[in-house]
Amino acid sequence: MITLYTWSTPNGRKISIMLEELGWPYEVRPVNIGKDEQFAPDFLKVAPNNKIPALVDDEAEGGPLSIFESGAILVYLADKSGRFLAPSGAARFKALEWLFWQVGGQGPMLGQLGFFAKRSQEKAPLAIKRFTEEADRLLGVMERRLAEAPYLAGADYSIADMATYPWTMAATTFLSDVLSDSLATKPAIARWLKAMGERPAVQRGMAVPKVS
Ligand SMILES: N[C@@H](CCC(=O)N[C@@H](CS)C(=O)NCC(=O)O)C(=O)O
């Protein structure tokens, strides 16, 4: 059995999209980060960085395995299933390149923009300017890539797309008042968002966890 510790935020949904694409059964353990449940001692045992997502695979090779960091979890599931990431060669590294770009760049920068422009009571103009410009630059990088290839890794849909979709959706919704001008000039991202959003597994993954 696979257990996914997650919340209704972009980093968690990367993994529920992948699990839905694989069609594997999994148990969802919601970790309400609005109520600081990510600091509970039991969660710390599987996620020492106190952030979702984390995953436990009871049937891993060699015994139960817990993994934190969305990129590591996606690579684990891709290697275990043999899907959505080439086993070797250039295609594998193209996908990993864009996966690391997302995990180290697009996600954190949009996250900081969300904090300074939306969630913080105090408005810090320099921080908002800095992260708006960086988000715009990263969306430009993504636009150029998707203008030359159907998916981030190239011809094939991969874990890099699954990682990037939830944060790009946040750019079009939660962050739309800061990023709508940037997105309006990016037709390749719009085409990719549409294609991604039409996948039933992506739709199901984006609805995890069910929060009332
Ligand atoms: N680099 C981590 C980032 C995870 C992350 O930032 N998760 C957020 C939710 S999207 C979180 O748990 N935040 C709670 C907190 O910061 O206390 C990953 O990719 O897994």
The ligand as a MOL file (V3000), in Angstrom:
LIG
                    3D

  0  0  0     0  0            999 V3000
M  V30 BEGIN CTAB
M  V30 COUNTS 20 19 0 0 0
M  V30 BEGIN ATOM
M  V30 1 N 10.6620 21.4220 -1.9780 0
M  V30 2 C 9.4730 20.8600 -1.3890 0
M  V30 3 C 8.4950 21.9840 -1.0900 0
M  V30 4 C 7.2920 21.4840 -0.3200 0
M  V30 5 C 6.4360 22.6250 0.1820 0
M  V30 6 O 6.8210 23.7960 0.1400 0
M  V30 7 N 5.2330 22.2640 0.6790 0
M  V30 8 C 4.3440 23.2590 1.2580 0
M  V30 9 C 2.9270 23.1200 0.6750 0
M  V30 10 S 2.8380 23.3600 -1.0740 0
M  V30 11 C 4.2560 23.0530 2.7560 0
M  V30 12 O 4.1920 21.9290 3.2340 0
M  V30 13 N 4.2450 24.1380 3.5280 0
M  V30 14 C 4.1090 24.0960 4.9600 0
M  V30 15 C 5.0880 24.9720 5.6600 0
M  V30 16 O 5.8700 25.6720 4.9860 0
M  V30 17 O 5.0880 24.9900 6.8930 0
M  V30 18 C 8.8640 19.8440 -2.3720 0
M  V30 19 O 8.9810 20.0610 -3.5800 0
M  V30 20 O 8.3140 18.8270 -1.9120 0
M  V30 END ATOM
M  V30 BEGIN BOND
M  V30 1 1 1 2
M  V30 2 1 2 3
M  V30 3 1 2 18
M  V30 4 1 3 4
M  V30 5 1 4 5
M  V30 6 2 5 6
M  V30 7 1 5 7
M  V30 8 1 7 8
M  V30 9 1 8 9
M  V30 10 1 8 11
M  V30 11 1 9 10
M  V30 12 2 11 12
M  V30 13 1 11 13
M  V30 14 1 13 14
M  V30 15 1 14 15
M  V30 16 2 15 16
M  V30 17 1 15 17
M  V30 18 2 18 19
M  V30 19 1 18 20
M  V30 END BOND
M  V30 END CTAB
M  END
